[in-house]
Amino acid sequence: VDAHAHLADPRWTPSEIQDLMKEAFGQGLGFILQGGVGPQDWERQIELKKLYPKQVGLCFGLHPYFVSENEEEVCEIALDSLVQVLPQAMALGE
């Protein structure tokens, strides 16, 4: 189990993620828990879980970088969004 990954990071291309997942699972990794960063990241995580429903777990939260880079109002809106997606998550993080 990888208990803290960020495969939803937009710097990863879909083909890179596919190659990484194939290699990781081929090496014996069975499960990856994603770390949440912010609302856009949560959406990418949900899409990743659709591709790997038994191998990816969702963990949503607001990363300190997100909080420090956004106004309080944006963070409040993100927290309201978090309430909506949290039932899909295995964990609350960041």
C-alpha positions in Angstrom: 0.0 0.0 0.0 1.2 3.5 -0.9 -0.5 5.6 1.8 0.2 9.0 0.3 0.4 9.6 -3.4 -0.4 12.6 -5.7 -1.2 11.0 -9.0 -3.9 13.5 -9.6 -1.2 16.2 -9.9 -1.8 17.9 -13.3 1.9 17.5 -14.1 1.3 13.8 -14.7 -0.1 13.1 -18.2 -2.7 10.3 -18.6 -0.2 8.1 -20.3 2.4 8.6 -17.6 -0.1 7.7 -15.0 -1.1 4.6 -16.9 2.6 3.5 -17.2 3.2 4.2 -13.6 0.2 2.3 -12.4 1.2 -0.7 -14.6 4.7 -0.7 -13.3 3.6 -0.2 -9.6 1.0 -3.0 -9.7 3.5 -5.2 -11.6 6.0 -4.7 -8.8 3.4 -5.9 -6.2 1.8 -2.6 -5.1 -1.9 -3.3 -4.5 -3.4 -0.1 -3.4 -2.7 3.7 -3.6 -4.3 6.3 -1.3 -4.4 9.7 -2.9 -3.6 12.8 -1.0 -6.0 15.7 -1.5 -4.8 19.2 -2.4 -7.9 21.2 -3.4 -11.1 21.1 -5.3 -9.6 20.7 -8.8 -7.4 17.9 -7.5 -10.4 16.1 -6.0 -12.1 16.0 -9.4 -8.9 14.4 -10.9 -8.8 11.9 -8.1 -12.4 10.9 -8.7 -11.6 10.3 -12.4 -8.5 8.3 -11.4 -10.7 6.1 -9.1 -13.0 5.4 -12.0 -10.1 4.0 -14.0 -8.7 2.0 -11.0 -11.7 1.4 -8.7 -10.1 -1.3 -6.6 -6.6 0.1 -6.5 -7.2 3.8 -5.7 -8.6 5.3 -2.5 -9.6 8.9 -2.2 -8.4 11.2 0.5 -9.7 14.8 0.2 -8.5 17.9 2.0 -7.0 21.3 1.6 -3.2 21.2 1.3 -1.4 24.0 3.2 -0.1 25.3 -0.2 -3.7 25.7 -1.4 -4.7 27.5 1.7 -1.7 29.8 1.6 -2.2 30.6 -2.1 -5.9 31.5 -1.8 -8.0 34.1 -0.1 -10.0 33.1 2.9 -13.3 33.3 0.9 -11.9 30.8 -1.7 -10.9 28.5 1.1 -14.4 28.7 2.7 -15.9 27.8 -0.7 -13.5 24.9 -1.0 -14.5 23.7 2.5 -18.2 23.8 1.4 -17.2 21.7 -1.7 -15.4 19.3 0.6 -18.6 18.5 2.4 -20.1 17.4 -0.9 -17.3 15.0 -2.0 -16.2 13.7 1.4 -18.7 10.8 1.4 -16.7 9.3 -1.6 -13.4 9.5 0.4 -11.7 6.9 2.6 -9.9 9.5 4.5 -9.7 13.2 5.2 -6.2 14.6 4.8 -3.8 17.4 4.2 
